[in-house]
Amino acid sequence: MTLGLARLRLLPEVFWRLSLPEFCAMAGGFQRPGAISRAEVERMMLRFPD
């Protein structure tokens, strides 16, 4: 909520209508340097199944 309402300065009605992918894109979640890929997560899940 702090990111959406304070940092991005979204109106509350706009913030609450966003889907999670929309909010993630607005927050830069799809462009994070160093983020691991889906394939890397799947390899880690196989290696560490707990």
mmCIF entry with sequence, helices, sheets and N, C-alpha, C, O atoms, coordinates in Angstrom:
data_MODEL
# 
_entry.id   MODEL 
# 
_entity.id                         1 
_entity.type                       polymer 
_entity.pdbx_number_of_molecules   1 
# 
_entity_poly.entity_id                      1 
_entity_poly.type                           'polypeptide(L)' 
_entity_poly.nstd_linkage                   no 
_entity_poly.nstd_monomer                   no 
_entity_poly.pdbx_seq_one_letter_code       MTLGLARLRLLPEVFWRLSLPEFCAMAGGFQRPGAISRAEVERMMLRFPD 
_entity_poly.pdbx_seq_one_letter_code_can   MTLGLARLRLLPEVFWRLSLPEFCAMAGGFQRPGAISRAEVERMMLRFPD 
_entity_poly.pdbx_strand_id                 A 
# 
loop_
_entity_poly_seq.entity_id 
_entity_poly_seq.num 
_entity_poly_seq.mon_id 
_entity_poly_seq.hetero 
1 1  MET n 
1 2  THR n 
1 3  LEU n 
1 4  GLY n 
1 5  LEU n 
1 6  ALA n 
1 7  ARG n 
1 8  LEU n 
1 9  ARG n 
1 10 LEU n 
1 11 LEU n 
1 12 PRO n 
1 13 GLU n 
1 14 VAL n 
1 15 PHE n 
1 16 TRP n 
1 17 ARG n 
1 18 LEU n 
1 19 SER n 
1 20 LEU n 
1 21 PRO n 
1 22 GLU n 
1 23 PHE n 
1 24 CYS n 
1 25 ALA n 
1 26 MET n 
1 27 ALA n 
1 28 GLY n 
1 29 GLY n 
1 30 PHE n 
1 31 GLN n 
1 32 ARG n 
1 33 PRO n 
1 34 GLY n 
1 35 ALA n 
1 36 ILE n 
1 37 SER n 
1 38 ARG n 
1 39 ALA n 
1 40 GLU n 
1 41 VAL n 
1 42 GLU n 
1 43 ARG n 
1 44 MET n 
1 45 MET n 
1 46 LEU n 
1 47 ARG n 
1 48 PHE n 
1 49 PRO n 
1 50 ASP n 
# 
_struct_asym.id          A 
_struct_asym.entity_id   1 
# 
loop_
_struct_conf.conf_type_id 
_struct_conf.id 
_struct_conf.pdbx_PDB_helix_id 
_struct_conf.beg_label_comp_id 
_struct_conf.beg_label_asym_id 
_struct_conf.beg_label_seq_id 
_struct_conf.pdbx_beg_PDB_ins_code 
_struct_conf.end_label_comp_id 
_struct_conf.end_label_asym_id 
_struct_conf.end_label_seq_id 
_struct_conf.pdbx_end_PDB_ins_code 
_struct_conf.beg_auth_comp_id 
_struct_conf.beg_auth_asym_id 
_struct_conf.beg_auth_seq_id 
_struct_conf.end_auth_comp_id 
_struct_conf.end_auth_asym_id 
_struct_conf.end_auth_seq_id 
_struct_conf.pdbx_PDB_helix_class 
_struct_conf.details 
_struct_conf.pdbx_PDB_helix_length 
HELX_P HELX_P1 AA1 THR A 2  ? ARG A 7  ? THR A 2  ARG A 7  3 ? 6  
HELX_P HELX_P2 AA2 PRO A 12 ? ARG A 17 ? PRO A 12 ARG A 17 1 ? 6  
HELX_P HELX_P3 AA3 LEU A 20 ? MET A 26 ? LEU A 20 MET A 26 1 ? 7  
HELX_P HELX_P4 AA4 ARG A 38 ? ARG A 47 ? ARG A 38 ARG A 47 1 ? 10 
# 
_struct_conf_type.id          HELX_P 
_struct_conf_type.criteria    ? 
_struct_conf_type.reference   ? 
# 
loop_
_atom_site.group_PDB 
_atom_site.id 
_atom_site.type_symbol 
_atom_site.label_atom_id 
_atom_site.label_alt_id 
_atom_site.label_comp_id 
_atom_site.label_asym_id 
_atom_site.label_entity_id 
_atom_site.label_seq_id 
_atom_site.pdbx_PDB_ins_code 
_atom_site.Cartn_x 
_atom_site.Cartn_y 
_atom_site.Cartn_z 
_atom_site.occupancy 
_atom_site.B_iso_or_equiv 
_atom_site.pdbx_formal_charge 
_atom_site.auth_seq_id 
_atom_site.auth_comp_id 
_atom_site.auth_asym_id 
_atom_site.auth_atom_id 
_atom_site.pdbx_PDB_model_num 
ATOM 1   N N  . MET A 1 1  ? 0.819  -1.180  0.000   1.00 0.00 ? 1  MET A N  1 
ATOM 2   C CA . MET A 1 1  ? 0.000  0.000   0.000   1.00 0.00 ? 1  MET A CA 1 
ATOM 3   C C  . MET A 1 1  ? 0.869  1.252   0.000   1.00 0.00 ? 1  MET A C  1 
ATOM 4   O O  . MET A 1 1  ? 0.551  2.239   -0.664  1.00 0.00 ? 1  MET A O  1 
ATOM 5   N N  . THR A 1 2  ? 1.967  1.206   0.747   1.00 0.00 ? 2  THR A N  1 
ATOM 6   C CA . THR A 1 2  ? 2.842  2.376   0.785   1.00 0.00 ? 2  THR A CA 1 
ATOM 7   C C  . THR A 1 2  ? 3.408  2.673   -0.593  1.00 0.00 ? 2  THR A C  1 
ATOM 8   O O  . THR A 1 2  ? 3.469  3.830   -1.009  1.00 0.00 ? 2  THR A O  1 
ATOM 9   N N  . LEU A 1 3  ? 3.817  1.638   -1.294  1.00 0.00 ? 3  LEU A N  1 
ATOM 10  C CA . LEU A 1 3  ? 4.363  1.834   -2.637  1.00 0.00 ? 3  LEU A CA 1 
ATOM 11  C C  . LEU A 1 3  ? 3.304  2.410   -3.574  1.00 0.00 ? 3  LEU A C  1 
ATOM 12  O O  . LEU A 1 3  ? 3.558  3.384   -4.283  1.00 0.00 ? 3  LEU A O  1 
ATOM 13  N N  . GLY A 1 4  ? 2.130  1.811   -3.575  1.00 0.00 ? 4  GLY A N  1 
ATOM 14  C CA . GLY A 1 4  ? 1.084  2.248   -4.490  1.00 0.00 ? 4  GLY A CA 1 
ATOM 15  C C  . GLY A 1 4  ? 0.526  3.629   -4.175  1.00 0.00 ? 4  GLY A C  1 
ATOM 16  O O  . GLY A 1 4  ? 0.362  4.462   -5.066  1.00 0.00 ? 4  GLY A O  1 
ATOM 17  N N  . LEU A 1 5  ? 0.236  3.861   -2.903  1.00 0.00 ? 5  LEU A N  1 
ATOM 18  C CA . LEU A 1 5  ? -0.424 5.112   -2.542  1.00 0.00 ? 5  LEU A CA 1 
ATOM 19  C C  . LEU A 1 5  ? 0.549  6.259   -2.302  1.00 0.00 ? 5  LEU A C  1 
ATOM 20  O O  . LEU A 1 5  ? 0.253  7.402   -2.650  1.00 0.00 ? 5  LEU A O  1 
ATOM 21  N N  . ALA A 1 6  ? 1.703  5.970   -1.712  1.00 0.00 ? 6  ALA A N  1 
ATOM 22  C CA . ALA A 1 6  ? 2.642  7.047   -1.387  1.00 0.00 ? 6  ALA A CA 1 
ATOM 23  C C  . ALA A 1 6  ? 3.688  7.267   -2.471  1.00 0.00 ? 6  ALA A C  1 
ATOM 24  O O  . ALA A 1 6  ? 3.857  8.385   -2.959  1.00 0.00 ? 6  ALA A O  1 
ATOM 25  N N  . ARG A 1 7  ? 4.388  6.206   -2.848  1.00 0.00 ? 7  ARG A N  1 
ATOM 26  C CA . ARG A 1 7  ? 5.478  6.389   -3.809  1.00 0.00 ? 7  ARG A CA 1 
ATOM 27  C C  . ARG A 1 7  ? 4.977  6.570   -5.229  1.00 0.00 ? 7  ARG A C  1 
ATOM 28  O O  . ARG A 1 7  ? 5.478  7.427   -5.956  1.00 0.00 ? 7  ARG A O  1 
ATOM 29  N N  . LEU A 1 8  ? 3.983  5.765   -5.642  1.00 0.00 ? 8  LEU A N  1 
ATOM 30  C CA . LEU A 1 8  ? 3.445  5.900   -6.998  1.00 0.00 ? 8  LEU A CA 1 
ATOM 31  C C  . LEU A 1 8  ? 2.332  6.947   -7.065  1.00 0.00 ? 8  LEU A C  1 
ATOM 32  O O  . LEU A 1 8  ? 1.913  7.351   -8.150  1.00 0.00 ? 8  LEU A O  1 
ATOM 33  N N  . ARG A 1 9  ? 1.866  7.375   -5.910  1.00 0.00 ? 9  ARG A N  1 
ATOM 34  C CA . ARG A 1 9  ? 0.823  8.407   -5.794  1.00 0.00 ? 9  ARG A CA 1 
ATOM 35  C C  . ARG A 1 9  ? -0.453 8.061   -6.557  1.00 0.00 ? 9  ARG A C  1 
ATOM 36  O O  . ARG A 1 9  ? -1.061 8.911   -7.208  1.00 0.00 ? 9  ARG A O  1 
ATOM 37  N N  . LEU A 1 10 ? -0.837 6.805   -6.460  1.00 0.00 ? 10 LEU A N  1 
ATOM 38  C CA . LEU A 1 10 ? -2.088 6.371   -7.081  1.00 0.00 ? 10 LEU A CA 1 
ATOM 39  C C  . LEU A 1 10 ? -3.260 6.786   -6.201  1.00 0.00 ? 10 LEU A C  1 
ATOM 40  O O  . LEU A 1 10 ? -3.151 6.800   -4.975  1.00 0.00 ? 10 LEU A O  1 
ATOM 41  N N  . LEU A 1 11 ? -4.359 7.118   -6.820  1.00 0.00 ? 11 LEU A N  1 
ATOM 42  C CA . LEU A 1 11 ? -5.573 7.355   -6.062  1.00 0.00 ? 11 LEU A CA 1 
ATOM 43  C C  . LEU A 1 11 ? -6.037 6.029   -5.469  1.00 0.00 ? 11 LEU A C  1 
ATOM 44  O O  . LEU A 1 11 ? -5.866 4.990   -6.107  1.00 0.00 ? 11 LEU A O  1 
ATOM 45  N N  . PRO A 1 12 ? -6.620 6.031   -4.271  1.00 0.00 ? 12 PRO A N  1 
ATOM 46  C CA . PRO A 1 12 ? -7.040 4.763   -3.661  1.00 0.00 ? 12 PRO A CA 1 
ATOM 47  C C  . PRO A 1 12 ? -7.936 3.921   -4.565  1.00 0.00 ? 12 PRO A C  1 
ATOM 48  O O  . PRO A 1 12 ? -7.770 2.704   -4.638  1.00 0.00 ? 12 PRO A O  1 
ATOM 49  N N  . GLU A 1 13 ? -8.891 4.563   -5.257  1.00 0.00 ? 13 GLU A N  1 
ATOM 50  C CA . GLU A 1 13 ? -9.787 3.775   -6.119  1.00 0.00 ? 13 GLU A CA 1 
ATOM 51  C C  . GLU A 1 13 ? -9.043 3.151   -7.290  1.00 0.00 ? 13 GLU A C  1 
ATOM 52  O O  . GLU A 1 13 ? -9.428 2.078   -7.755  1.00 0.00 ? 13 GLU A O  1 
ATOM 53  N N  . VAL A 1 14 ? -7.999 3.788   -7.774  1.00 0.00 ? 14 VAL A N  1 
ATOM 54  C CA . VAL A 1 14 ? -7.177 3.218   -8.842  1.00 0.00 ? 14 VAL A CA 1 
ATOM 55  C C  . VAL A 1 14 ? -6.329 2.077   -8.288  1.00 0.00 ? 14 VAL A C  1 
ATOM 56  O O  . VAL A 1 14 ? -6.237 1.008   -8.893  1.00 0.00 ? 14 VAL A O  1 
ATOM 57  N N  . PHE A 1 15 ? -5.714 2.314   -7.135  1.00 0.00 ? 15 PHE A N  1 
ATOM 58  C CA . PHE A 1 15 ? -4.885 1.288   -6.499  1.00 0.00 ? 15 PHE A CA 1 
ATOM 59  C C  . PHE A 1 15 ? -5.658 -0.006  -6.279  1.00 0.00 ? 15 PHE A C  1 
ATOM 60  O O  . PHE A 1 15 ? -5.167 -1.082  -6.620  1.00 0.00 ? 15 PHE A O  1 
ATOM 61  N N  . TRP A 1 16 ? -6.853 0.082   -5.716  1.00 0.00 ? 16 TRP A N  1 
ATOM 62  C CA . TRP A 1 16 ? -7.615 -1.116  -5.379  1.00 0.00 ? 16 TRP A CA 1 
ATOM 63  C C  . TRP A 1 16 ? -8.192 -1.822  -6.604  1.00 0.00 ? 16 TRP A C  1 
ATOM 64  O O  . TRP A 1 16 ? -8.575 -2.988  -6.503  1.00 0.00 ? 16 TRP A O  1 
ATOM 65  N N  . ARG A 1 17 ? -8.266 -1.167  -7.737  1.00 0.00 ? 17 ARG A N  1 
ATOM 66  C CA . ARG A 1 17 ? -8.760 -1.808  -8.961  1.00 0.00 ? 17 ARG A CA 1 
ATOM 67  C C  . ARG A 1 17 ? -7.668 -2.501  -9.768  1.00 0.00 ? 17 ARG A C  1 
ATOM 68  O O  . ARG A 1 17 ? -7.970 -3.253  -10.694 1.00 0.00 ? 17 ARG A O  1 
ATOM 69  N N  . LEU A 1 18 ? -6.405 -2.258  -9.431  1.00 0.00 ? 18 LEU A N  1 
ATOM 70  C CA . LEU A 1 18 ? -5.308 -2.864  -10.183 1.00 0.00 ? 18 LEU A CA 1 
ATOM 71  C C  . LEU A 1 18 ? -5.246 -4.369  -9.957  1.00 0.00 ? 18 LEU A C  1 
ATOM 72  O O  . LEU A 1 18 ? -5.484 -4.854  -8.851  1.00 0.00 ? 18 LEU A O  1 
ATOM 73  N N  . SER A 1 19 ? -4.923 -5.096  -11.015 1.00 0.00 ? 19 SER A N  1 
ATOM 74  C CA . SER A 1 19 ? -4.632 -6.523  -10.845 1.00 0.00 ? 19 SER A CA 1 
ATOM 75  C C  . SER A 1 19 ? -3.193 -6.633  -10.342 1.00 0.00 ? 19 SER A C  1 
ATOM 76  O O  . SER A 1 19 ? -2.421 -5.680  -10.446 1.00 0.00 ? 19 SER A O  1 
ATOM 77  N N  . LEU A 1 20 ? -2.841 -7.773  -9.809  1.00 0.00 ? 20 LEU A N  1 
ATOM 78  C CA . LEU A 1 20 ? -1.481 -7.963  -9.313  1.00 0.00 ? 20 LEU A CA 1 
ATOM 79  C C  . LEU A 1 20 ? -0.439 -7.788  -10.423 1.00 0.00 ? 20 LEU A C  1 
ATOM 80  O O  . LEU A 1 20 ? 0.578  -7.136  -10.183 1.00 0.00 ? 20 LEU A O  1 
ATOM 81  N N  . PRO A 1 21 ? -0.645 -8.345  -11.640 1.00 0.00 ? 21 PRO A N  1 
ATOM 82  C CA . PRO A 1 21 ? 0.327  -8.095  -12.712 1.00 0.00 ? 21 PRO A CA 1 
ATOM 83  C C  . PRO A 1 21 ? 0.449  -6.621  -13.091 1.00 0.00 ? 21 PRO A C  1 
ATOM 84  O O  . PRO A 1 21 ? 1.543  -6.150  -13.402 1.00 0.00 ? 21 PRO A O  1 
ATOM 85  N N  . GLU A 1 22 ? -0.663 -5.891  -13.067 1.00 0.00 ? 22 GLU A N  1 
ATOM 86  C CA . GLU A 1 22 ? -0.604 -4.460  -13.371 1.00 0.00 ? 22 GLU A CA 1 
ATOM 87  C C  . GLU A 1 22 ? 0.212  -3.712  -12.326 1.00 0.00 ? 22 GLU A C  1 
ATOM 88  O O  . GLU A 1 22 ? 1.056  -2.880  -12.659 1.00 0.00 ? 22 GLU A O  1 
ATOM 89  N N  . PHE A 1 23 ? -0.049 -4.017  -11.061 1.00 0.00 ? 23 PHE A N  1 
ATOM 90  C CA . PHE A 1 23 ? 0.688  -3.354  -9.992  1.00 0.00 ? 23 PHE A CA 1 
ATOM 91  C C  . PHE A 1 23 ? 2.174  -3.706  -10.048 1.00 0.00 ? 23 PHE A C  1 
ATOM 92  O O  . PHE A 1 23 ? 3.031  -2.842  -9.859  1.00 0.00 ? 23 PHE A O  1 
ATOM 93  N N  . CYS A 1 24 ? 2.466  -4.957  -10.304 1.00 0.00 ? 24 CYS A N  1 
ATOM 94  C CA . CYS A 1 24 ? 3.858  -5.401  -10.409 1.00 0.00 ? 24 CYS A CA 1 
ATOM 95  C C  . CYS A 1 24 ? 4.573  -4.652  -11.531 1.00 0.00 ? 24 CYS A C  1 
ATOM 96  O O  . CYS A 1 24 ? 5.714  -4.223  -11.360 1.00 0.00 ? 24 CYS A O  1 
ATOM 97  N N  . ALA A 1 25 ? 3.917  -4.495  -12.667 1.00 0.00 ? 25 ALA A N  1 
ATOM 98  C CA . ALA A 1 25 ? 4.521  -3.774  -13.787 1.00 0.00 ? 25 ALA A CA 1 
ATOM 99  C C  . ALA A 1 25 ? 4.749  -2.305  -13.434 1.00 0.00 ? 25 ALA A C  1 
ATOM 100 O O  . ALA A 1 25 ? 5.787  -1.741  -13.780 1.00 0.00 ? 25 ALA A O  1 
ATOM 101 N N  . MET A 1 26 ? 3.799  -1.690  -12.756 1.00 0.00 ? 26 MET A N  1 
ATOM 102 C CA . MET A 1 26 ? 3.945  -0.285  -12.364 1.00 0.00 ? 26 MET A CA 1 
ATOM 103 C C  . MET A 1 26 ? 5.074  -0.109  -11.356 1.00 0.00 ? 26 MET A C  1 
ATOM 104 O O  . MET A 1 26 ? 5.746  0.923   -11.339 1.00 0.00 ? 26 MET A O  1 
ATOM 105 N N  . ALA A 1 27 ? 5.277  -1.113  -10.524 1.00 0.00 ? 27 ALA A N  1 
ATOM 106 C CA . ALA A 1 27 ? 6.309  -1.043  -9.492  1.00 0.00 ? 27 ALA A CA 1 
ATOM 107 C C  . ALA A 1 27 ? 7.684  -1.435  -10.024 1.00 0.00 ? 27 ALA A C  1 
ATOM 108 O O  . ALA A 1 27 ? 8.674  -1.388  -9.294  1.00 0.00 ? 27 ALA A O  1 
ATOM 109 N N  . GLY A 1 28 ? 7.742  -1.822  -11.299 1.00 0.00 ? 28 GLY A N  1 
ATOM 110 C CA . GLY A 1 28 ? 9.020  -2.202  -11.893 1.00 0.00 ? 28 GLY A CA 1 
ATOM 111 C C  . GLY A 1 28 ? 9.412  -3.642  -11.620 1.00 0.00 ? 28 GLY A C  1 
ATOM 112 O O  . GLY A 1 28 ? 10.571 -4.016  -11.799 1.00 0.00 ? 28 GLY A O  1 
ATOM 113 N N  . GLY A 1 29 ? 8.462  -4.446  -11.192 1.00 0.00 ? 29 GLY A N  1 
ATOM 114 C CA . GLY A 1 29 ? 8.745  -5.835  -10.835 1.00 0.00 ? 29 GLY A CA 1 
ATOM 115 C C  . GLY A 1 29 ? 9.186  -6.717  -11.974 1.00 0.00 ? 29 GLY A C  1 
ATOM 116 O O  . GLY A 1 29 ? 9.822  -7.747  -11.749 1.00 0.00 ? 29 GLY A O  1 
ATOM 117 N N  . PHE A 1 30 ? 8.861  -6.334  -13.195 1.00 0.00 ? 30 PHE A N  1 
ATOM 118 C CA . PHE A 1 30 ? 9.248  -7.155  -14.333 1.00 0.00 ? 30 PHE A CA 1 
ATOM 119 C C  . PHE A 1 30 ? 10.593 -6.738  -14.898 1.00 0.00 ? 30 PHE A C  1 
ATOM 120 O O  . PHE A 1 30 ? 11.070 -7.340  -15.860 1.00 0.00 ? 30 PHE A O  1 
ATOM 121 N N  . GLN A 1 31 ? 11.213 -5.721  -14.320 1.00 0.00 ? 31 GLN A N  1 
ATOM 122 C CA . GLN A 1 31 ? 12.462 -5.204  -14.853 1.00 0.00 ? 31 GLN A CA 1 
ATOM 123 C C  . GLN A 1 31 ? 13.576 -5.211  -13.819 1.00 0.00 ? 31 GLN A C  1 
ATOM 124 O O  . GLN A 1 31 ? 14.548 -4.469  -13.955 1.00 0.00 ? 31 GLN A O  1 
ATOM 125 N N  . ARG A 1 32 ? 13.450 -6.028  -12.801 1.00 0.00 ? 32 ARG A N  1 
ATOM 126 C CA . ARG A 1 32 ? 14.437 -6.029  -11.732 1.00 0.00 ? 32 ARG A CA 1 
ATOM 127 C C  . ARG A 1 32 ? 15.716 -6.709  -12.173 1.00 0.00 ? 32 ARG A C  1 
ATOM 128 O O  . ARG A 1 32 ? 15.695 -7.887  -12.527 1.00 0.00 ? 32 ARG A O  1 
ATOM 129 N N  . PRO A 1 33 ? 16.822 -6.000  -12.161 1.00 0.00 ? 33 PRO A N  1 
ATOM 130 C CA . PRO A 1 33 ? 18.096 -6.658  -12.465 1.00 0.00 ? 33 PRO A CA 1 
ATOM 131 C C  . PRO A 1 33 ? 18.435 -7.641  -11.356 1.00 0.00 ? 33 PRO A C  1 
ATOM 132 O O  . PRO A 1 33 ? 18.235 -7.363  -10.173 1.00 0.00 ? 33 PRO A O  1 
ATOM 133 N N  . GLY A 1 34 ? 18.942 -8.772  -11.753 1.00 0.00 ? 34 GLY A N  1 
ATOM 134 C CA . GLY A 1 34 ? 19.322 -9.778  -10.770 1.00 0.00 ? 34 GLY A CA 1 
ATOM 135 C C  . GLY A 1 34 ? 18.199 -10.703 -10.365 1.00 0.00 ? 34 GLY A C  1 
ATOM 136 O O  . GLY A 1 34 ? 18.434 -11.638 -9.599  1.00 0.00 ? 34 GLY A O  1 
ATOM 137 N N  . ALA A 1 35 ? 16.991 -10.484 -10.846 1.00 0.00 ? 35 ALA A N  1 
ATOM 138 C CA . ALA A 1 35 ? 15.883 -11.374 -10.522 1.00 0.00 ? 35 ALA A CA 1 
ATOM 139 C C  . ALA A 1 35 ? 16.112 -12.712 -11.223 1.00 0.00 ? 35 ALA A C  1 
ATOM 140 O O  . ALA A 1 35 ? 16.622 -12.758 -12.342 1.00 0.00 ? 35 ALA A O  1 
ATOM 141 N N  . ILE A 1 36 ? 15.732 -13.786 -10.558 1.00 0.00 ? 36 ILE A N  1 
ATOM 142 C CA . ILE A 1 36 ? 15.949 -15.098 -11.170 1.00 0.00 ? 36 ILE A CA 1 
ATOM 143 C C  . ILE A 1 36 ? 14.777 -15.440 -12.084 1.00 0.00 ? 36 ILE A C  1 
ATOM 144 O O  . ILE A 1 36 ? 13.652 -14.980 -11.887 1.00 0.00 ? 36 ILE A O  1 
ATOM 145 N N  . SER A 1 37 ? 15.073 -16.252 -13.077 1.00 0.00 ? 37 SER A N  1 
ATOM 146 C CA . SER A 1 37 ? 14.050 -16.631 -14.051 1.00 0.00 ? 37 SER A CA 1 
ATOM 147 C C  . SER A 1 37 ? 13.217 -17.790 -13.515 1.00 0.00 ? 37 SER A C  1 
ATOM 148 O O  . SER A 1 37 ? 13.571 -18.422 -12.519 1.00 0.00 ? 37 SER A O  1 
ATOM 149 N N  . ARG A 1 38 ? 12.121 -18.052 -14.185 1.00 0.00 ? 38 ARG A N  1 
ATOM 150 C CA . ARG A 1 38 ? 11.256 -19.174 -13.817 1.00 0.00 ? 38 ARG A CA 1 
ATOM 151 C C  . ARG A 1 38 ? 12.025 -20.494 -13.910 1.00 0.00 ? 38 ARG A C  1 
ATOM 152 O O  . ARG A 1 38 ? 11.880 -21.363 -13.050 1.00 0.00 ? 38 ARG A O  1 
ATOM 153 N N  . ALA A 1 39 ? 12.840 -20.639 -14.956 1.00 0.00 ? 39 ALA A N  1 
ATOM 154 C CA . ALA A 1 39 ? 13.630 -21.866 -15.127 1.00 0.00 ? 39 ALA A CA 1 
ATOM 155 C C  . ALA A 1 39 ? 14.585 -22.061 -13.959 1.00 0.00 ? 39 ALA A C  1 
ATOM 156 O O  . ALA A 1 39 ? 14.778 -23.184 -13.493 1.00 0.00 ? 39 ALA A O  1 
ATOM 157 N N  . GLU A 1 40 ? 15.188 -20.966 -13.481 1.00 0.00 ? 40 GLU A N  1 
ATOM 158 C CA . GLU A 1 40 ? 16.092 -21.070 -12.334 1.00 0.00 ? 40 GLU A CA 1 
ATOM 159 C C  . GLU A 1 40 ? 15.344 -21.490 -11.073 1.00 0.00 ? 40 GLU A C  1 
ATOM 160 O O  . GLU A 1 40 ? 15.854 -22.279 -10.277 1.00 0.00 ? 40 GLU A O  1 
ATOM 161 N N  . VAL A 1 41 ? 14.156 -20.970 -10.896 1.00 0.00 ? 41 VAL A N  1 
ATOM 162 C CA . VAL A 1 41 ? 13.342 -21.360 -9.735  1.00 0.00 ? 41 VAL A CA 1 
ATOM 163 C C  . VAL A 1 41 ? 13.009 -22.844 -9.816  1.00 0.00 ? 41 VAL A C  1 
ATOM 164 O O  . VAL A 1 41 ? 13.096 -23.553 -8.813  1.00 0.00 ? 41 VAL A O  1 
ATOM 165 N N  . GLU A 1 42 ? 12.632 -23.318 -10.991 1.00 0.00 ? 42 GLU A N  1 
ATOM 166 C CA . GLU A 1 42 ? 12.293 -24.727 -11.152 1.00 0.00 ? 42 GLU A CA 1 
ATOM 167 C C  . GLU A 1 42 ? 13.498 -25.622 -10.893 1.00 0.00 ? 42 GLU A C  1 
ATOM 168 O O  . GLU A 1 42 ? 13.360 -26.679 -10.277 1.00 0.00 ? 42 GLU A O  1 
ATOM 169 N N  . ARG A 1 43 ? 14.695 -25.210 -11.362 1.00 0.00 ? 43 ARG A N  1 
ATOM 170 C CA . ARG A 1 43 ? 15.912 -25.988 -11.074 1.00 0.00 ? 43 ARG A CA 1 
ATOM 171 C C  . ARG A 1 43 ? 16.185 -26.036 -9.572  1.00 0.00 ? 43 ARG A C  1 
ATOM 172 O O  . ARG A 1 43 ? 16.564 -27.080 -9.040  1.00 0.00 ? 43 ARG A O  1 
ATOM 173 N N  . MET A 1 44 ? 15.997 -24.925 -8.901  1.00 0.00 ? 44 MET A N  1 
ATOM 174 C CA . MET A 1 44 ? 16.216 -24.888 -7.452  1.00 0.00 ? 44 MET A CA 1 
ATOM 175 C C  . MET A 1 44 ? 15.200 -25.765 -6.730  1.00 0.00 ? 44 MET A C  1 
ATOM 176 O O  . MET A 1 44 ? 15.535 -26.407 -5.734  1.00 0.00 ? 44 MET A O  1 
ATOM 177 N N  . MET A 1 45 ? 13.961 -25.801 -7.219  1.00 0.00 ? 45 MET A N  1 
ATOM 178 C CA . MET A 1 45 ? 12.943 -26.636 -6.591  1.00 0.00 ? 45 MET A CA 1 
ATOM 179 C C  . MET A 1 45 ? 13.281 -28.116 -6.733  1.00 0.00 ? 45 MET A C  1 
ATOM 180 O O  . MET A 1 45 ? 13.010 -28.906 -5.829  1.00 0.00 ? 45 MET A O  1 
ATOM 181 N N  . LEU A 1 46 ? 13.866 -28.486 -7.855  1.00 0.00 ? 46 LEU A N  1 
ATOM 182 C CA . LEU A 1 46 ? 14.290 -29.873 -8.032  1.00 0.00 ? 46 LEU A CA 1 
ATOM 183 C C  . LEU A 1 46 ? 15.482 -30.208 -7.147  1.00 0.00 ? 46 LEU A C  1 
ATOM 184 O O  . LEU A 1 46 ? 15.572 -31.300 -6.586  1.00 0.00 ? 46 LEU A O  1 
ATOM 185 N N  . ARG A 1 47 ? 16.382 -29.263 -7.034  1.00 0.00 ? 47 ARG A N  1 
ATOM 186 C CA . ARG A 1 47 ? 17.603 -29.488 -6.234  1.00 0.00 ? 47 ARG A CA 1 
ATOM 187 C C  . ARG A 1 47 ? 17.312 -29.475 -4.741  1.00 0.00 ? 47 ARG A C  1 
ATOM 188 O O  . ARG A 1 47 ? 17.912 -30.239 -3.985  1.00 0.00 ? 47 ARG A O  1 
ATOM 189 N N  . PHE A 1 48 ? 16.398 -28.613 -4.311  1.00 0.00 ? 48 PHE A N  1 
ATOM 190 C CA . PHE A 1 48 ? 16.062 -28.471 -2.894  1.00 0.00 ? 48 PHE A CA 1 
ATOM 191 C C  . PHE A 1 48 ? 14.548 -28.673 -2.729  1.00 0.00 ? 48 PHE A C  1 
ATOM 192 O O  . PHE A 1 48 ? 13.810 -27.700 -2.570  1.00 0.00 ? 48 PHE A O  1 
ATOM 193 N N  . PRO A 1 49 ? 14.084 -29.925 -2.765  1.00 0.00 ? 49 PRO A N  1 
ATOM 194 C CA . PRO A 1 49 ? 12.647 -30.201 -2.791  1.00 0.00 ? 49 PRO A CA 1 
ATOM 195 C C  . PRO A 1 49 ? 11.883 -29.912 -1.497  1.00 0.00 ? 49 PRO A C  1 
ATOM 196 O O  . PRO A 1 49 ? 10.659 -30.040 -1.470  1.00 0.00 ? 49 PRO A O  1 
ATOM 197 N N  . ASP A 1 50 ? 12.561 -29.536 -0.456  1.00 0.00 ? 50 ASP A N  1 
ATOM 198 C CA . ASP A 1 50 ? 11.842 -29.305 0.803   1.00 0.00 ? 50 ASP A CA 1 
ATOM 199 C C  . ASP A 1 50 ? 11.005 -28.075 0.696   1.00 0.00 ? 50 ASP A C  1 
ATOM 200 O O  . ASP A 1 50 ? 10.321 -27.707 1.651   1.00 0.00 ? 50 ASP A O  1 
# 
